[in-house]
């Protein structure tokens, strides 16, 4: 996610379970609340 800061457009992190922010971008509850053209799905990797 750190390299998303270089992306030159709006960023909408989606997380219905949070009202906070990530890298300065506030979470929204649903992709339907955005005008996004492209979506990235991010999941955590396995913990060793």
HUTATA-V506431 format. One record per pair of residues at least 24 apart in sequence whose ideal C-beta (glycine too) atoms are under 10 Angstrom apart, sorted by the first residue. I is the first residue (numbers start at 0). GAP is how many residues later the second one is. D is the distance in Angstrom with one decimal. If there is no record, write none. Layout:
BEGIN
I,GAP,D + I,GAP,D
END
This chain:
BEGIN
0,24,9.5 + 0,39,9.1 + 0,41,6.7 + 3,36,8.0 + 3,38,9.4 + 6,31,9.7 + 6,33,9.8 + 8,27,9.3 + 8,28,8.7 + 8,29,9.0 + 9,24,7.8 + 9,25,7.8 + 9,26,7.6 + 9,27,9.8 + 10,25,8.9 + 10,29,9.5 + 11,24,5.6 + 11,27,8.9 + 12,27,9.7 + 12,29,8.9 + 13,25,8.2 + 13,26,10.0 + 13,27,9.4 + 13,28,9.9
END
